[in-house]
Amino acid sequence: MELSQLNPYDPNEAFPSLDNALTDPDGLLAVGGCLSVQRLINAYKNGIFPWYNPDEPILWWSPNPRLIITPDHLKISRSLAKVIRQQRFELSVDRAFSKVIKACSTTREEAEGTWISEEMIIAYQQLHQHGIAHSIEAWSQGELVGGLYGVTIGQVFFGESMFHTQTNASKVVFAHLIQQLQQWGYQLIDCQVHSDHLVSLGAYEINRKDFIDQLNRYCNHLPQSSAWKTP
C-alpha cells in the first residue's frame, strides 16, 4: 500500500484513515506535511504522532497495539518508594521545558541516535508556548538530572520522551507525573510503544481501536484542575 503524502502547506488537512496504517513497519501511516501547532493537535487527537530521523521526511505513526497507563494503574516498587520517601530530587512542573526536550535529544543521541531533531524541538517549544506541551523536571543541587515532556489535550497526556543523568530520576519524575495527573482529573496517559521500563511502572498495551475510543471520550473533556504553565 502506498503511503499518503501530506500537504506541507495545509495544516488543517485531514489524516488518512488509521485502517491505512502499515503493519510493517507497525503503524506507519503517512509522510510529509508539517509540524505546525494545528497539525500536531489534529494528529494527537486522532492517535497519531510524528517520529522520524533528521535525514528523513516527516513520518506519521499510529501503532497497534498502543502502550498506555491510567492514573490508577501506577506501580511503585519498594525500592522506588524508598527513593521517593528520601526526597533525593526536587520536582517541578514546566520550569525548564526547553532544557528537558534538549536533554532528551542529547541523551538519545549519545545512546542510539536521536529522532528529536532541531525541527522537532522548535515545534514542541511552540506547543509549549500555546500551553499544550509540558514538562516535569527533577533537580539535584540545582542541576537538572531528569525529566519528561509530552502533550496535553483534554484529559489525556501524550508522553513523548524522558531522560535521566542520575539513577532513578526518570522513574521518580514519571511517578510524580502520574500522581499529579490523577489529582488533576486526567484519565489516560499515552506511552506510544512497548517499553520494558514503562511496563515495570504499570503501563500496558491495548488495541488501537480501544485507544481511539478512549481518545474520543477524554480529549473533549477538560481536567478538573492543573498546575501546568499557561501562556
PASEBA-1860 file (N, C-alpha, C; in nm, 3 decimals):
! residues 231
1> MELSQLNP> 0.084/-0.119/0.000/0.000/0.000/0.000/0.088/0.126/0.000 ~ 0.059/0.221/-0.085/0.137/0.343/-0.095/0.098/0.439/0.016 ~ 0.198/0.500/0.080/0.173/0.592/0.190/0.111/0.722/0.138 ~ 0.020/0.777/0.216/-0.039/0.907/0.184/0.067/1.015/0.200 ~ 0.069/1.110/0.105/0.159/1.223/0.110/0.081/1.345/0.159 ~ 0.124/1.403/0.270/0.053/1.516/0.328/0.103/1.647/0.269 ~ 0.012/1.743/0.259/0.043/1.874/0.204/0.111/1.960/0.311 ~ 0.235/2.003/0.292/0.304/2.082/0.395/0.246/2.221/0.414
9> YDPNEAFP> 0.158/2.264/0.322/0.103/2.399/0.330/-0.041/2.402/0.380 ~ -0.093/2.287/0.421/-0.232/2.282/0.469/-0.236/2.212/0.605 ~ -0.214/2.286/0.714/-0.210/2.225/0.847/-0.344/2.169/0.892 ~ -0.454/2.207/0.826/-0.585/2.155/0.862/-0.624/2.030/0.782 ~ -0.535/1.986/0.695/-0.562/1.868/0.613/-0.589/1.747/0.701 ~ -0.692/1.671/0.668/-0.725/1.550/0.745/-0.621/1.442/0.722 ~ -0.595/1.366/0.827/-0.507/1.250/0.813/-0.584/1.135/0.748 ~ -0.514/1.044/0.681/-0.583/0.927/0.625/-0.639/0.838/0.735
17> SLDNALTD> -0.731/0.751/0.699/-0.788/0.657/0.794/-0.679/0.571/0.856 ~ -0.692/0.541/0.984/-0.595/0.456/1.051/-0.595/0.315/0.995 ~ -0.700/0.279/0.925/-0.703/0.147/0.860/-0.594/0.136/0.754 ~ -0.542/0.251/0.709/-0.437/0.250/0.607/-0.297/0.235/0.666 ~ -0.285/0.233/0.798/-0.153/0.223/0.860/-0.090/0.088/0.828 ~ 0.039/0.089/0.802/0.110/-0.034/0.771/0.124/-0.123/0.894 ~ 0.140/-0.250/0.871/0.173/-0.342/0.980/0.323/-0.367/0.986 ~ 0.396/-0.333/0.879/0.541/-0.347/0.878/0.601/-0.236/0.790
25> PDGLLAVG> 0.659/-0.133/0.852/0.673/-0.114/0.997/0.540/-0.078/1.062 ~ 0.524/-0.125/1.184/0.396/-0.117/1.253/0.351/0.028/1.274 ~ 0.238/0.061/1.215/0.175/0.190/1.242/0.212/0.304/1.151 ~ 0.302/0.284/1.056/0.339/0.394/0.966/0.218/0.429/0.879 ~ 0.178/0.556/0.884/0.051/0.597/0.823/0.067/0.694/0.707 ~ 0.157/0.793/0.723/0.166/0.898/0.621/0.304/0.960/0.626 ~ 0.333/1.038/0.522/0.464/1.103/0.511/0.444/1.248/0.469 ~ 0.533/1.335/0.516/0.529/1.475/0.473/0.448/1.562/0.566
33> GCLSVQRL> 0.393/1.668/0.511/0.317/1.761/0.593/0.408/1.860/0.663 ~ 0.368/1.900/0.782/0.443/1.999/0.859/0.425/1.969/1.007 ~ 0.497/2.045/1.090/0.486/2.028/1.235/0.422/2.152/1.298 ~ 0.324/2.208/1.230/0.254/2.324/1.285/0.174/2.283/1.407 ~ 0.140/2.381/1.489/0.062/2.356/1.610/-0.069/2.286/1.575 ~ -0.139/2.336/1.473/-0.270/2.279/1.439/-0.257/2.135/1.391 ~ -0.157/2.108/1.307/-0.143/1.971/1.256/-0.107/1.875/1.370 ~ -0.021/1.917/1.461/0.016/1.830/1.573/-0.104/1.804/1.663
41> INAYKNGI> -0.184/1.904/1.689/-0.305/1.883/1.769/-0.397/1.782/1.700 ~ -0.419/1.802/1.569/-0.503/1.709/1.494/-0.448/1.567/1.500 ~ -0.315/1.556/1.491/-0.252/1.424/1.495/-0.278/1.355/1.627 ~ -0.247/1.422/1.736/-0.262/1.358/1.867/-0.407/1.322/1.896 ~ -0.499/1.410/1.861/-0.641/1.380/1.886/-0.687/1.256/1.809 ~ -0.617/1.224/1.702/-0.653/1.108/1.621/-0.561/0.989/1.643 ~ -0.482/0.993/1.750/-0.397/0.880/1.783/-0.275/0.866/1.697 ~ -0.225/0.979/1.645/-0.112/0.980/1.552/-0.001/1.068/1.609
49> FPWYNPDE> 0.123/1.030/1.586/0.235/1.113/1.631/0.348/1.109/1.528 ~ 0.432/1.214/1.525/0.546/1.216/1.432/0.667/1.146/1.493 ~ 0.740/1.073/1.412/0.865/1.009/1.454/0.948/0.982/1.330 ~ 1.065/1.043/1.323/1.149/1.028/1.204/1.290/1.075/1.237 ~ 1.384/1.029/1.160/1.523/1.071/1.177/1.548/1.203/1.105 ~ 1.650/1.278/1.148/1.673/1.410/1.088/1.693/1.409/0.937 ~ 1.741/1.299/0.880/1.765/1.295/0.735/1.646/1.239/0.658 ~ 1.534/1.224/0.724/1.413/1.169/0.661/1.305/1.276/0.651
57> PILWWSPN> 1.205/1.256/0.563/1.085/1.340/0.568/1.006/1.308/0.695 ~ 0.912/1.394/0.728/0.829/1.370/0.847/0.747/1.242/0.826 ~ 0.753/1.153/0.922/0.676/1.029/0.918/0.574/1.031/1.031 ~ 0.453/0.984/1.002/0.343/0.986/1.099/0.301/0.843/1.131 ~ 0.280/0.815/1.260/0.260/0.678/1.307/0.137/0.665/1.395 ~ 0.077/0.547/1.389/-0.030/0.509/1.482/-0.020/0.358/1.503 ~ 0.070/0.315/1.593/0.096/0.171/1.609/-0.021/0.097/1.671 ~ -0.021/-0.032/1.647/-0.123/-0.121/1.703/-0.055/-0.251/1.746
65> PRLIITPD> -0.053/-0.282/1.877/-0.125/-0.218/1.987/-0.058/-0.089/2.033 ~ -0.122/-0.024/2.131/-0.075/0.103/2.185/-0.044/0.084/2.333 ~ 0.069/0.139/2.378/0.105/0.131/2.519/0.045/0.250/2.592 ~ -0.029/0.222/2.699/-0.091/0.328/2.778/-0.073/0.299/2.927 ~ -0.105/0.397/3.008/-0.122/0.375/3.151/-0.233/0.467/3.198 ~ -0.312/0.421/3.291/-0.414/0.505/3.353/-0.363/0.545/3.492 ~ -0.409/0.658/3.545/-0.354/0.706/3.672/-0.368/0.607/3.788 ~ -0.470/0.521/3.783/-0.489/0.426/3.893/-0.409/0.297/3.873
73> HLKISRSL> -0.327/0.291/3.770/-0.255/0.169/3.739/-0.105/0.180/3.764 ~ -0.062/0.290/3.824/0.080/0.311/3.852/0.131/0.208/3.952 ~ 0.245/0.146/3.920/0.309/0.050/4.009/0.440/0.110/4.060 ~ 0.448/0.125/4.191/0.570/0.178/4.253/0.633/0.067/4.335 ~ 0.751/0.024/4.295/0.821/-0.084/4.367/0.867/-0.034/4.504 ~ 0.904/-0.127/4.588/0.954/-0.088/4.721/1.078/-0.001/4.710 ~ 1.167/-0.038/4.617/1.289/0.040/4.603/1.261/0.181/4.553 ~ 1.166/0.194/4.459/1.131/0.327/4.410/1.060/0.407/4.518
81> AKVIRQQR> 0.972/0.343/4.593/0.903/0.411/4.703/1.003/0.466/4.803 ~ 1.110/0.390/4.829/1.214/0.435/4.922/1.283/0.560/4.869 ~ 1.315/0.559/4.739/1.379/0.675/4.678/1.289/0.797/4.688 ~ 1.160/0.779/4.662/1.064/0.889/4.670/1.058/0.945/4.812 ~ 1.053/0.855/4.911/1.046/0.899/5.052/1.172/0.976/5.091 ~ 1.284/0.938/5.036/1.409/1.005/5.070/1.420/1.145/5.011 ~ 1.329/1.178/4.919/1.324/1.311/4.858/1.462/1.353/4.804 ~ 1.521/1.263/4.726/1.652/1.292/4.668/1.647/1.403/4.565
89> FELSVDRA> 1.529/1.420/4.503/1.517/1.516/4.394/1.413/1.622/4.426 ~ 1.441/1.744/4.384/1.340/1.849/4.385/1.263/1.838/4.254 ~ 1.130/1.836/4.261/1.047/1.817/4.143/0.975/1.947/4.107 ~ 0.960/1.971/3.978/0.893/2.092/3.932/0.812/2.063/3.808 ~ 0.725/2.157/3.774/0.638/2.147/3.658/0.662/2.267/3.568 ~ 0.694/2.242/3.442/0.708/2.349/3.342/0.812/2.455/3.379 ~ 0.910/2.418/3.460/1.013/2.515/3.495/1.119/2.526/3.386 ~ 1.143/2.417/3.314/1.254/2.416/3.219/1.222/2.329/3.099
97> FSKVIKAC> 1.113/2.362/3.029/1.069/2.279/2.917/1.179/2.266/2.811 ~ 1.237/2.377/2.771/1.339/2.373/2.665/1.459/2.289/2.706 ~ 1.500/2.300/2.832/1.613/2.222/2.880/1.580/2.073/2.879 ~ 1.456/2.038/2.913/1.416/1.897/2.916/1.417/1.837/2.776 ~ 1.356/1.904/2.680/1.349/1.845/2.546/1.489/1.837/2.484 ~ 1.572/1.935/2.510/1.709/1.930/2.458/1.789/1.820/2.526 ~ 1.767/1.798/2.655/1.835/1.689/2.725/1.788/1.554/2.674 ~ 1.658/1.541/2.645/1.607/1.417/2.585/1.675/1.391/2.452
105> STTREEAE> 1.692/1.497/2.373/1.758/1.484/2.243/1.903/1.441/2.260 ~ 1.973/1.502/2.353/2.115/1.474/2.372/2.138/1.333/2.423 ~ 2.061/1.291/2.524/2.083/1.159/2.581/2.047/1.050/2.482 ~ 1.945/1.072/2.401/1.910/0.973/2.299/2.018/0.966/2.191 ~ 2.070/1.082/2.155/2.172/1.086/2.050/2.297/1.011/2.095 ~ 2.333/1.026/2.221/2.451/0.958/2.273/2.430/0.807/2.279 ~ 2.304/0.766/2.305/2.277/0.624/2.325/2.253/0.549/2.194 ~ 2.168/0.606/2.107/2.124/0.527/1.992/2.086/0.610/1.871
113> GTWISEEM> 2.124/0.734/1.869/2.079/0.820/1.760/1.947/0.886/1.797 ~ 1.931/1.011/1.765/1.814/1.084/1.811/1.712/1.104/1.700 ~ 1.583/1.101/1.738/1.478/1.141/1.646/1.429/1.281/1.682 ~ 1.482/1.339/1.791/1.438/1.471/1.833/1.530/1.574/1.767 ~ 1.497/1.607/1.645/1.577/1.700/1.566/1.550/1.843/1.609 ~ 1.627/1.936/1.557/1.605/2.077/1.587/1.466/2.120/1.541 ~ 1.420/2.065/1.429/1.285/2.093/1.379/1.179/2.049/1.481 ~ 1.199/1.931/1.540/1.106/1.881/1.641/1.111/1.968/1.766
121> IIAYQQLH> 1.230/2.005/1.808/1.244/2.089/1.928/1.168/2.219/1.911 ~ 1.185/2.284/1.797/1.115/2.410/1.771/0.964/2.390/1.772 ~ 0.917/2.282/1.710/0.773/2.256/1.703/0.713/2.237/1.841 ~ 0.781/2.161/1.928/0.725/2.135/2.061/0.743/2.253/2.154 ~ 0.843/2.336/2.130/0.852/2.461/2.204/0.733/2.551/2.171 ~ 0.690/2.549/2.044/0.572/2.626/2.006/0.447/2.570/2.073 ~ 0.436/2.438/2.081/0.324/2.379/2.154/0.327/2.421/2.301 ~ 0.447/2.425/2.359/0.460/2.468/2.498/0.415/2.613/2.515
129> QHGIAHSI> 0.452/2.697/2.422/0.413/2.839/2.428/0.262/2.855/2.417 ~ 0.196/2.758/2.354/0.050/2.761/2.344/-0.018/2.690/2.461 ~ 0.060/2.645/2.559/0.003/2.578/2.676/-0.041/2.436/2.649 ~ 0.016/2.372/2.546/-0.026/2.237/2.506/0.079/2.133/2.541 ~ 0.207/2.167/2.530/0.315/2.075/2.566/0.372/2.117/2.702 ~ 0.409/2.017/2.784/0.450/2.044/2.922/0.564/1.952/2.963 ~ 0.629/1.990/3.072/0.740/1.910/3.123/0.732/1.895/3.274 ~ 0.792/1.786/3.320/0.817/1.762/3.463/0.968/1.748/3.479
137> EAWSQGEL> 1.024/1.812/3.581/1.168/1.812/3.599/1.209/1.757/3.735 ~ 1.327/1.696/3.739/1.391/1.655/3.864/1.525/1.727/3.875 ~ 1.550/1.783/3.993/1.671/1.862/4.016/1.749/1.804/4.134 ~ 1.879/1.814/4.126/1.965/1.776/4.237/2.072/1.884/4.253 ~ 2.069/1.951/4.369/2.162/2.059/4.397/2.162/2.164/4.285 ~ 2.042/2.194/4.238/2.025/2.296/4.136/2.052/2.253/3.995 ~ 2.087/2.125/3.975/2.116/2.074/3.842/2.001/1.988/3.792 ~ 1.963/2.006/3.666/1.859/1.924/3.605/1.914/1.785/3.579
145> VGGLYGVT> 1.855/1.684/3.645/1.909/1.547/3.636/1.808/1.448/3.579 ~ 1.688/1.493/3.550/1.587/1.406/3.492/1.466/1.486/3.451 ~ 1.389/1.429/3.358/1.268/1.499/3.317/1.197/1.426/3.206 ~ 1.078/1.471/3.178/0.999/1.420/3.065/0.913/1.531/3.011 ~ 0.867/1.513/2.888/0.775/1.611/2.829/0.669/1.537/2.748 ~ 0.559/1.606/2.726/0.451/1.548/2.648/0.348/1.653/2.614 ~ 0.238/1.608/2.556/0.133/1.695/2.505/0.004/1.666/2.581 ~ -0.071/1.770/2.616/-0.198/1.751/2.684/-0.312/1.801/2.597
153> IGQVFFGE> -0.414/1.717/2.583/-0.538/1.756/2.517/-0.651/1.699/2.601 ~ -0.737/1.787/2.651/-0.846/1.740/2.737/-0.791/1.669/2.860 ~ -0.839/1.547/2.883/-0.797/1.468/2.999/-0.694/1.362/2.961 ~ -0.620/1.387/2.854/-0.519/1.292/2.805/-0.382/1.358/2.805 ~ -0.282/1.284/2.855/-0.143/1.326/2.845/-0.073/1.231/2.749 ~ -0.015/1.287/2.644/0.056/1.208/2.543/0.205/1.219/2.572 ~ 0.263/1.116/2.632/0.404/1.119/2.666/0.490/1.111/2.542 ~ 0.599/1.187/2.540/0.688/1.189/2.424/0.825/1.131/2.455
161> SMFHTQTN> 0.895/1.184/2.553/1.029/1.133/2.582/1.068/1.169/2.724 ~ 1.166/1.096/2.778/1.219/1.125/2.910/1.369/1.102/2.910 ~ 1.436/1.156/3.012/1.580/1.136/3.024/1.618/1.136/3.172 ~ 1.736/1.086/3.200/1.793/1.098/3.334/1.945/1.096/3.325 ~ 2.008/1.168/3.415/2.153/1.161/3.428/2.192/1.109/3.566 ~ 2.093/1.089/3.653/2.114/1.024/3.783/2.017/0.908/3.796 ~ 2.062/0.802/3.857/1.982/0.681/3.873/1.849/0.712/3.940 ~ 1.741/0.659/3.882/1.604/0.668/3.934/1.536/0.803/3.909
169> ASKVVFAH> 1.609/0.900/3.855/1.547/1.032/3.836/1.427/1.025/3.743 ~ 1.437/0.952/3.632/1.325/0.946/3.538/1.208/0.869/3.597 ~ 1.236/0.765/3.677/1.128/0.690/3.741/1.053/0.778/3.841 ~ 1.127/0.857/3.918/1.063/0.946/4.014/0.979/1.051/3.942 ~ 1.031/1.104/3.831/0.957/1.203/3.752/0.829/1.142/3.697 ~ 0.838/1.019/3.645/0.721/0.954/3.586/0.616/0.929/3.694 ~ 0.658/0.879/3.810/0.564/0.855/3.919/0.498/0.985/3.963 ~ 0.577/1.092/3.971/0.522/1.222/4.009/0.420/1.270/3.907
177> LIQQLQQW> 0.453/1.252/3.779/0.358/1.291/3.673/0.226/1.219/3.690 ~ 0.230/1.086/3.705/0.105/1.009/3.714/0.024/1.051/3.835 ~ 0.090/1.071/3.948/0.019/1.112/4.069/-0.043/1.250/4.052 ~ 0.028/1.342/3.987/-0.027/1.474/3.961/-0.146/1.466/3.866 ~ -0.132/1.388/3.760/-0.242/1.376/3.663/-0.367/1.320/3.729 ~ -0.349/1.225/3.820/-0.464/1.169/3.890/-0.533/1.276/3.975 ~ -0.454/1.359/4.043/-0.512/1.466/4.124/-0.585/1.568/4.039 ~ -0.534/1.590/3.917/-0.592/1.691/3.830/-0.709/1.639/3.747
185> GYQLIDCQ> -0.740/1.510/3.756/-0.855/1.457/3.685/-0.827/1.406/3.544 ~ -0.702/1.377/3.513/-0.672/1.315/3.384/-0.710/1.168/3.387 ~ -0.744/1.115/3.269/-0.794/0.978/3.262/-0.702/0.882/3.187 ~ -0.611/0.934/3.105/-0.534/0.846/3.016/-0.398/0.907/2.988 ~ -0.295/0.820/2.990/-0.160/0.861/2.952/-0.115/0.770/2.838 ~ -0.083/0.831/2.725/-0.035/0.757/2.608/0.116/0.740/2.619 ~ 0.162/0.615/2.613/0.306/0.586/2.618/0.358/0.538/2.482 ~ 0.273/0.539/2.383/0.306/0.509/2.243/0.339/0.362/2.217
193> VHSDHLVS> 0.462/0.319/2.240/0.502/0.183/2.203/0.565/0.113/2.323 ~ 0.574/-0.020/2.313/0.619/-0.102/2.426/0.757/-0.059/2.477 ~ 0.766/-0.052/2.609/0.892/-0.021/2.676/0.895/-0.100/2.806 ~ 0.996/-0.182/2.825/1.007/-0.259/2.950/1.010/-0.167/3.071 ~ 1.077/-0.054/3.056/1.087/0.044/3.164/0.948/0.091/3.207 ~ 0.863/0.127/3.110/0.730/0.177/3.144/0.636/0.066/3.187 ~ 0.651/-0.052/3.129/0.569/-0.166/3.173/0.596/-0.196/3.320 ~ 0.721/-0.183/3.363/0.754/-0.208/3.503/0.686/-0.108/3.596
201> LGAYEINR> 0.645/0.007/3.541/0.578/0.110/3.620/0.426/0.104/3.605 ~ 0.376/0.005/3.530/0.232/-0.015/3.522/0.170/0.007/3.387 ~ 0.249/0.042/3.286/0.193/0.061/3.152/0.155/-0.074/3.092 ~ 0.056/-0.073/3.004/0.010/-0.196/2.939/-0.044/-0.162/2.800 ~ -0.055/-0.266/2.717/-0.097/-0.246/2.579/-0.246/-0.270/2.560 ~ -0.306/-0.189/2.472/-0.444/-0.211/2.428/-0.445/-0.199/2.276 ~ -0.551/-0.251/2.213/-0.555/-0.241/2.068/-0.590/-0.098/2.025 ~ -0.556/-0.066/1.903/-0.569/0.072/1.855/-0.713/0.120/1.859
209> KDFIDQLN> -0.807/0.035/1.825/-0.947/0.077/1.825/-0.991/0.121/1.964 ~ -0.954/0.044/2.066/-0.990/0.082/2.203/-0.921/0.211/2.244 ~ -0.798/0.229/2.197/-0.726/0.352/2.227/-0.798/0.473/2.166 ~ -0.838/0.461/2.041/-0.909/0.572/1.974/-1.042/0.599/2.043 ~ -1.111/0.495/2.086/-1.237/0.514/2.159/-1.213/0.597/2.286 ~ -1.103/0.570/2.354/-1.073/0.646/2.476/-1.035/0.790/2.443 ~ -0.961/0.809/2.335/-0.930/0.947/2.294/-1.058/1.025/2.264 ~ -1.150/0.963/2.192/-1.276/1.029/2.160/-1.355/1.065/2.285
217> RYCNHLPQ> -1.339/0.985/2.388/-1.410/1.009/2.514/-1.343/1.118/2.597 ~ -1.211/1.118/2.604/-1.142/1.202/2.702/-1.080/1.330/2.646 ~ -1.053/1.337/2.517/-0.989/1.457/2.463/-1.082/1.578/2.466 ~ -1.212/1.553/2.472/-1.308/1.662/2.466/-1.359/1.705/2.603 ~ -1.295/1.656/2.711/-1.333/1.694/2.846/-1.214/1.754/2.918 ~ -1.232/1.871/2.976/-1.122/1.937/3.045/-1.094/1.867/3.177 ~ -0.966/1.866/3.221/-0.935/1.814/3.354/-0.996/1.902/3.461 ~ -1.003/1.848/3.583/-1.063/1.924/3.691/-0.979/2.048/3.727
225> SSAWKTP> -0.847/2.031/3.723/-0.756/2.140/3.753/-0.617/2.098/3.708 ~ -0.522/2.190/3.713/-0.383/2.154/3.684/-0.294/2.268/3.729 ~ -0.166/2.236/3.741/-0.067/2.338/3.772/0.024/2.362/3.653 ~ -0.022/2.318/3.532/0.058/2.343/3.414/0.073/2.491/3.392 ~ 0.186/2.527/3.335/0.207/2.667/3.298/0.112/2.705/3.186 ~ 0.052/2.820/3.195/-0.037/2.869/3.089/0.030/2.987/3.019 ~ 0.009/3.000/2.889/0.076/3.107/2.813/0.022/3.244/2.851
END
